Amino acid sequence: MSKYISGLLHLRRGPWEMLATIIIALGVLMLMQPFVMWAYTYSFITTLVGTVMFIIVSHFPE
């Protein structure tokens, strides 16, 4: 099993923060693209979920 997957399963901060950051970046990209309306529609909630997730996982152990 990879180190990243192991970190996710054992609730380690590093891998979860990386996943939350990727979700935030995805939400921002969805907001800035002009082609797909459903992506623009769900961009705010995606960014919000990533931000709340980052706040929660920042309390996980190293």
Distance bins in CASP14 RR format, pairs under 12 A and 6 or more apart:
PFRMAT RR
TARGET T0000
AUTHOR 0000-0000-0000
RMODE 2
METHOD distances of the structure
MODEL  1
1 7 0 0 0 0 1 0 0 0 0 0 0
1 8 0 0 0 0 0 1 0 0 0 0 0
1 9 0 0 0 0 1 0 0 0 0 0 0
1 10 0 0 0 0 0 1 0 0 0 0 0
2 8 0 0 0 0 1 0 0 0 0 0 0
2 9 0 0 0 0 0 1 0 0 0 0 0
2 15 0 0 0 0 1 0 0 0 0 0 0
3 9 0 0 0 0 0 1 0 0 0 0 0
3 10 0 0 0 0 0 1 0 0 0 0 0
3 12 0 0 0 0 1 0 0 0 0 0 0
3 14 0 0 0 0 0 1 0 0 0 0 0
3 15 0 0 0 0 1 0 0 0 0 0 0
3 18 0 0 0 0 0 1 0 0 0 0 0
4 10 0 0 0 0 0 1 0 0 0 0 0
4 12 0 0 0 0 1 0 0 0 0 0 0
4 14 0 0 0 0 1 0 0 0 0 0 0
4 15 1 0 1 0 0 0 0 0 0 0 0
4 16 0 0 0 0 0 1 0 0 0 0 0
4 17 0 0 0 0 0 1 0 0 0 0 0
4 18 1 0 0 1 0 0 0 0 0 0 0
4 19 0 0 0 0 1 0 0 0 0 0 0
4 22 0 0 0 0 0 1 0 0 0 0 0
5 12 0 0 0 0 0 1 0 0 0 0 0
5 15 1 0 0 1 0 0 0 0 0 0 0
5 16 0 0 0 0 0 1 0 0 0 0 0
5 19 0 0 0 0 0 1 0 0 0 0 0
6 12 0 0 0 0 1 0 0 0 0 0 0
6 14 0 0 0 0 0 1 0 0 0 0 0
6 15 0 0 0 0 1 0 0 0 0 0 0
7 13 0 0 0 0 1 0 0 0 0 0 0
7 14 1 0 0 1 0 0 0 0 0 0 0
7 15 1 0 1 0 0 0 0 0 0 0 0
7 16 1 0 0 1 0 0 0 0 0 0 0
7 17 0 0 0 0 0 1 0 0 0 0 0
7 18 0 0 0 0 0 1 0 0 0 0 0
7 19 0 0 0 0 0 1 0 0 0 0 0
7 57 0 0 0 0 0 1 0 0 0 0 0
7 60 0 0 0 0 1 0 0 0 0 0 0
7 61 0 0 0 0 0 1 0 0 0 0 0
7 62 0 0 0 0 0 1 0 0 0 0 0
8 14 0 0 0 0 1 0 0 0 0 0 0
8 15 1 0 1 0 0 0 0 0 0 0 0
8 16 1 0 0 1 0 0 0 0 0 0 0
8 17 0 0 0 0 0 1 0 0 0 0 0
8 18 0 0 0 0 1 0 0 0 0 0 0
8 19 1 0 0 1 0 0 0 0 0 0 0
8 20 0 0 0 0 0 1 0 0 0 0 0
8 57 0 0 0 0 0 1 0 0 0 0 0
8 60 0 0 0 0 0 1 0 0 0 0 0
9 15 0 0 0 0 1 0 0 0 0 0 0
9 16 0 0 0 0 0 1 0 0 0 0 0
10 16 0 0 0 0 0 1 0 0 0 0 0
10 60 0 0 0 0 1 0 0 0 0 0 0
10 61 0 0 0 0 1 0 0 0 0 0 0
10 62 0 0 0 0 0 1 0 0 0 0 0
11 17 0 0 0 0 0 1 0 0 0 0 0
11 19 0 0 0 0 0 1 0 0 0 0 0
11 56 0 0 0 0 0 1 0 0 0 0 0
11 57 0 0 0 0 1 0 0 0 0 0 0
11 59 0 0 0 0 0 1 0 0 0 0 0
11 60 1 0 1 0 0 0 0 0 0 0 0
11 61 1 0 0 1 0 0 0 0 0 0 0
11 62 0 0 0 0 0 1 0 0 0 0 0
12 18 0 0 0 0 0 1 0 0 0 0 0
12 19 0 0 0 0 0 1 0 0 0 0 0
12 57 0 0 0 0 1 0 0 0 0 0 0
12 60 1 0 0 1 0 0 0 0 0 0 0
12 61 1 0 0 1 0 0 0 0 0 0 0
12 62 1 0 0 1 0 0 0 0 0 0 0
13 19 0 0 0 0 0 1 0 0 0 0 0
13 20 0 0 0 0 0 1 0 0 0 0 0
13 21 0 0 0 0 0 1 0 0 0 0 0
13 53 0 0 0 0 0 1 0 0 0 0 0
13 54 0 0 0 0 0 1 0 0 0 0 0
13 56 0 0 0 0 0 1 0 0 0 0 0
13 57 1 0 0 1 0 0 0 0 0 0 0
13 58 1 0 0 1 0 0 0 0 0 0 0
13 59 0 0 0 0 1 0 0 0 0 0 0
13 60 1 0 1 0 0 0 0 0 0 0 0
13 61 1 0 0 1 0 0 0 0 0 0 0
13 62 1 0 1 0 0 0 0 0 0 0 0
14 20 0 0 0 0 1 0 0 0 0 0 0
14 21 0 0 0 0 1 0 0 0 0 0 0
14 54 0 0 0 0 0 1 0 0 0 0 0
14 57 1 0 0 1 0 0 0 0 0 0 0
14 58 0 0 0 0 1 0 0 0 0 0 0
14 60 1 0 0 1 0 0 0 0 0 0 0
14 61 0 0 0 0 0 1 0 0 0 0 0
14 62 1 0 0 1 0 0 0 0 0 0 0
15 21 0 0 0 0 0 1 0 0 0 0 0
15 22 0 0 0 0 0 1 0 0 0 0 0
15 57 0 0 0 0 1 0 0 0 0 0 0
15 60 0 0 0 0 1 0 0 0 0 0 0
15 62 0 0 0 0 0 1 0 0 0 0 0
16 22 0 0 0 0 0 1 0 0 0 0 0
16 23 0 0 0 0 0 1 0 0 0 0 0
16 50 0 0 0 0 0 1 0 0 0 0 0
16 53 1 0 0 1 0 0 0 0 0 0 0
16 54 0 0 0 0 1 0 0 0 0 0 0
16 55 0 0 0 0 0 1 0 0 0 0 0
16 56 0 0 0 0 1 0 0 0 0 0 0
16 57 1 1 0 0 0 0 0 0 0 0 0
16 58 0 0 0 0 1 0 0 0 0 0 0
16 59 0 0 0 0 0 1 0 0 0 0 0
16 60 1 0 0 1 0 0 0 0 0 0 0
16 61 0 0 0 0 0 1 0 0 0 0 0
16 62 0 0 0 0 0 1 0 0 0 0 0
17 23 0 0 0 0 0 1 0 0 0 0 0
17 24 0 0 0 0 0 1 0 0 0 0 0
17 50 0 0 0 0 0 1 0 0 0 0 0
17 51 0 0 0 0 0 1 0 0 0 0 0
17 53 0 0 0 0 1 0 0 0 0 0 0
17 54 1 0 0 1 0 0 0 0 0 0 0
17 55 0 0 0 0 0 1 0 0 0 0 0
17 56 0 0 0 0 0 1 0 0 0 0 0
17 57 1 0 1 0 0 0 0 0 0 0 0
17 58 1 0 0 1 0 0 0 0 0 0 0
17 59 0 0 0 0 0 1 0 0 0 0 0
17 60 0 0 0 0 1 0 0 0 0 0 0
17 62 0 0 0 0 0 1 0 0 0 0 0
18 24 0 0 0 0 0 1 0 0 0 0 0
18 25 0 0 0 0 0 1 0 0 0 0 0
18 50 0 0 0 0 0 1 0 0 0 0 0
18 53 0 0 0 0 0 1 0 0 0 0 0
18 54 0 0 0 0 0 1 0 0 0 0 0
18 57 0 0 0 0 1 0 0 0 0 0 0
19 25 0 0 0 0 0 1 0 0 0 0 0
19 26 0 0 0 0 0 1 0 0 0 0 0
19 49 0 0 0 0 0 1 0 0 0 0 0
19 50 0 0 0 0 1 0 0 0 0 0 0
19 53 1 0 0 1 0 0 0 0 0 0 0
19 54 0 0 0 0 1 0 0 0 0 0 0
19 56 0 0 0 0 0 1 0 0 0 0 0
19 57 0 0 0 0 1 0 0 0 0 0 0
19 60 0 0 0 0 0 1 0 0 0 0 0
20 26 0 0 0 0 0 1 0 0 0 0 0
20 27 0 0 0 0 0 1 0 0 0 0 0
20 46 0 0 0 0 0 1 0 0 0 0 0
20 47 0 0 0 0 0 1 0 0 0 0 0
20 48 0 0 0 0 0 1 0 0 0 0 0
20 49 0 0 0 0 1 0 0 0 0 0 0
20 50 1 0 1 0 0 0 0 0 0 0 0
20 51 1 0 0 1 0 0 0 0 0 0 0
20 52 0 0 0 0 1 0 0 0 0 0 0
20 53 1 0 1 0 0 0 0 0 0 0 0
20 54 1 1 0 0 0 0 0 0 0 0 0
20 55 0 0 0 0 1 0 0 0 0 0 0
20 56 0 0 0 0 1 0 0 0 0 0 0
20 57 1 0 1 0 0 0 0 0 0 0 0
20 58 0 0 0 0 1 0 0 0 0 0 0
20 60 0 0 0 0 0 1 0 0 0 0 0
21 27 0 0 0 0 0 1 0 0 0 0 0
21 28 0 0 0 0 0 1 0 0 0 0 0
21 47 0 0 0 0 0 1 0 0 0 0 0
21 50 0 0 0 0 1 0 0 0 0 0 0
21 51 0 0 0 0 0 1 0 0 0 0 0
21 53 0 0 0 0 1 0 0 0 0 0 0
21 54 1 0 0 1 0 0 0 0 0 0 0
21 57 0 0 0 0 0 1 0 0 0 0 0
21 58 0 0 0 0 0 1 0 0 0 0 0
22 28 0 0 0 0 0 1 0 0 0 0 0
22 29 0 0 0 0 0 1 0 0 0 0 0
22 46 0 0 0 0 0 1 0 0 0 0 0
22 47 0 0 0 0 0 1 0 0 0 0 0
22 49 0 0 0 0 0 1 0 0 0 0 0
22 50 0 0 0 0 1 0 0 0 0 0 0
22 53 0 0 0 0 0 1 0 0 0 0 0
22 54 0 0 0 0 0 1 0 0 0 0 0
23 29 0 0 0 0 0 1 0 0 0 0 0
23 30 0 0 0 0 0 1 0 0 0 0 0
23 42 0 0 0 0 0 1 0 0 0 0 0
23 43 0 0 0 0 0 1 0 0 0 0 0
23 45 0 0 0 0 0 1 0 0 0 0 0
23 46 1 0 0 1 0 0 0 0 0 0 0
23 47 1 0 0 1 0 0 0 0 0 0 0
23 48 0 0 0 0 1 0 0 0 0 0 0
23 49 1 0 0 1 0 0 0 0 0 0 0
23 50 1 0 1 0 0 0 0 0 0 0 0
23 51 0 0 0 0 1 0 0 0 0 0 0
23 52 0 0 0 0 1 0 0 0 0 0 0
23 53 1 0 0 1 0 0 0 0 0 0 0
23 54 0 0 0 0 1 0 0 0 0 0 0
23 57 0 0 0 0 0 1 0 0 0 0 0
24 30 0 0 0 0 0 1 0 0 0 0 0
24 31 0 0 0 0 0 1 0 0 0 0 0
24 43 0 0 0 0 0 1 0 0 0 0 0
24 44 0 0 0 0 0 1 0 0 0 0 0
24 45 0 0 0 0 0 1 0 0 0 0 0
24 46 0 0 0 0 1 0 0 0 0 0 0
24 47 1 0 1 0 0 0 0 0 0 0 0
24 48 0 0 0 0 1 0 0 0 0 0 0
24 49 0 0 0 0 1 0 0 0 0 0 0
24 50 1 0 1 0 0 0 0 0 0 0 0
24 51 1 0 0 1 0 0 0 0 0 0 0
24 52 0 0 0 0 0 1 0 0 0 0 0
24 53 0 0 0 0 1 0 0 0 0 0 0
24 54 1 0 0 1 0 0 0 0 0 0 0
24 55 0 0 0 0 0 1 0 0 0 0 0
25 31 0 0 0 0 0 1 0 0 0 0 0
25 32 0 0 0 0 0 1 0 0 0 0 0
25 43 0 0 0 0 0 1 0 0 0 0 0
25 46 0 0 0 0 1 0 0 0 0 0 0
25 47 0 0 0 0 1 0 0 0 0 0 0
25 50 0 0 0 0 1 0 0 0 0 0 0
25 51 0 0 0 0 0 1 0 0 0 0 0
25 54 0 0 0 0 0 1 0 0 0 0 0
26 32 0 0 0 0 0 1 0 0 0 0 0
26 33 0 0 0 0 0 1 0 0 0 0 0
26 39 0 0 0 0 1 0 0 0 0 0 0
26 42 0 0 0 0 0 1 0 0 0 0 0
26 43 0 0 0 0 1 0 0 0 0 0 0
26 45 0 0 0 0 0 1 0 0 0 0 0
26 46 1 0 0 1 0 0 0 0 0 0 0
26 47 0 0 0 0 1 0 0 0 0 0 0
26 49 0 0 0 0 1 0 0 0 0 0 0
26 50 0 0 0 0 1 0 0 0 0 0 0
26 53 0 0 0 0 0 1 0 0 0 0 0
27 33 0 0 0 0 1 0 0 0 0 0 0
27 39 0 0 0 0 1 0 0 0 0 0 0
27 40 0 0 0 0 1 0 0 0 0 0 0
27 41 0 0 0 0 0 1 0 0 0 0 0
27 42 0 0 0 0 1 0 0 0 0 0 0
27 43 1 0 1 0 0 0 0 0 0 0 0
27 44 0 0 0 0 1 0 0 0 0 0 0
27 45 0 0 0 0 1 0 0 0 0 0 0
27 46 1 0 1 0 0 0 0 0 0 0 0
27 47 1 0 1 0 0 0 0 0 0 0 0
27 48 0 0 0 0 1 0 0 0 0 0 0
27 49 0 0 0 0 1 0 0 0 0 0 0
27 50 0 0 0 0 1 0 0 0 0 0 0
27 51 0 0 0 0 1 0 0 0 0 0 0
28 39 0 0 0 0 0 1 0 0 0 0 0
28 40 0 0 0 0 0 1 0 0 0 0 0
28 43 1 0 0 1 0 0 0 0 0 0 0
28 44 0 0 0 0 0 1 0 0 0 0 0
28 46 0 0 0 0 1 0 0 0 0 0 0
28 47 1 0 0 1 0 0 0 0 0 0 0
28 48 0 0 0 0 0 1 0 0 0 0 0
28 50 0 0 0 0 0 1 0 0 0 0 0
28 51 0 0 0 0 0 1 0 0 0 0 0
29 35 0 0 0 0 0 1 0 0 0 0 0
29 36 0 0 0 0 0 1 0 0 0 0 0
29 39 0 0 0 0 1 0 0 0 0 0 0
29 40 0 0 0 0 0 1 0 0 0 0 0
29 42 0 0 0 0 0 1 0 0 0 0 0
29 43 0 0 0 0 1 0 0 0 0 0 0
29 46 0 0 0 0 1 0 0 0 0 0 0
29 47 0 0 0 0 1 0 0 0 0 0 0
30 36 0 0 0 0 1 0 0 0 0 0 0
30 37 0 0 0 0 0 1 0 0 0 0 0
30 38 0 0 0 0 1 0 0 0 0 0 0
30 39 1 0 1 0 0 0 0 0 0 0 0
30 40 1 0 0 1 0 0 0 0 0 0 0
30 41 0 0 0 0 1 0 0 0 0 0 0
30 42 1 0 0 1 0 0 0 0 0 0 0
30 43 1 1 0 0 0 0 0 0 0 0 0
30 44 0 0 0 0 1 0 0 0 0 0 0
30 45 0 0 0 0 1 0 0 0 0 0 0
30 46 1 0 1 0 0 0 0 0 0 0 0
30 47 0 0 0 0 1 0 0 0 0 0 0
30 48 0 0 0 0 0 1 0 0 0 0 0
30 49 0 0 0 0 0 1 0 0 0 0 0
31 39 0 0 0 0 1 0 0 0 0 0 0
31 40 1 0 0 1 0 0 0 0 0 0 0
31 41 0 0 0 0 0 1 0 0 0 0 0
31 42 0 0 0 0 1 0 0 0 0 0 0
31 43 1 1 0 0 0 0 0 0 0 0 0
31 44 1 0 0 1 0 0 0 0 0 0 0
31 45 0 0 0 0 0 1 0 0 0 0 0
31 46 0 0 0 0 1 0 0 0 0 0 0
31 47 1 0 0 1 0 0 0 0 0 0 0
31 48 0 0 0 0 0 1 0 0 0 0 0
32 39 0 0 0 0 1 0 0 0 0 0 0
32 40 0 0 0 0 1 0 0 0 0 0 0
32 43 0 0 0 0 1 0 0 0 0 0 0
32 47 0 0 0 0 0 1 0 0 0 0 0
33 39 1 0 0 1 0 0 0 0 0 0 0
33 40 1 0 0 1 0 0 0 0 0 0 0
33 41 0 0 0 0 0 1 0 0 0 0 0
33 42 0 0 0 0 0 1 0 0 0 0 0
33 43 0 0 0 0 1 0 0 0 0 0 0
34 40 1 0 0 1 0 0 0 0 0 0 0
34 43 0 0 0 0 0 1 0 0 0 0 0
36 42 0 0 0 0 1 0 0 0 0 0 0
36 43 0 0 0 0 0 1 0 0 0 0 0
37 43 0 0 0 0 0 1 0 0 0 0 0
38 45 0 0 0 0 0 1 0 0 0 0 0
38 46 0 0 0 0 0 1 0 0 0 0 0
39 45 0 0 0 0 0 1 0 0 0 0 0
39 46 0 0 0 0 1 0 0 0 0 0 0
39 47 0 0 0 0 0 1 0 0 0 0 0
40 46 0 0 0 0 0 1 0 0 0 0 0
40 47 0 0 0 0 0 1 0 0 0 0 0
42 48 0 0 0 0 0 1 0 0 0 0 0
42 49 0 0 0 0 1 0 0 0 0 0 0
43 49 0 0 0 0 0 1 0 0 0 0 0
43 50 0 0 0 0 0 1 0 0 0 0 0
44 50 0 0 0 0 0 1 0 0 0 0 0
44 51 0 0 0 0 0 1 0 0 0 0 0
45 51 0 0 0 0 0 1 0 0 0 0 0
45 52 0 0 0 0 0 1 0 0 0 0 0
46 52 0 0 0 0 0 1 0 0 0 0 0
46 53 0 0 0 0 0 1 0 0 0 0 0
47 53 0 0 0 0 0 1 0 0 0 0 0
47 54 0 0 0 0 0 1 0 0 0 0 0
48 54 0 0 0 0 0 1 0 0 0 0 0
48 55 0 0 0 0 0 1 0 0 0 0 0
49 55 0 0 0 0 0 1 0 0 0 0 0
49 56 0 0 0 0 0 1 0 0 0 0 0
50 56 0 0 0 0 1 0 0 0 0 0 0
50 57 0 0 0 0 1 0 0 0 0 0 0
50 58 0 0 0 0 0 1 0 0 0 0 0
51 57 0 0 0 0 0 1 0 0 0 0 0
51 58 0 0 0 0 0 1 0 0 0 0 0
52 58 0 0 0 0 0 1 0 0 0 0 0
53 59 0 0 0 0 0 1 0 0 0 0 0
53 60 0 0 0 0 0 1 0 0 0 0 0
54 60 0 0 0 0 0 1 0 0 0 0 0
END
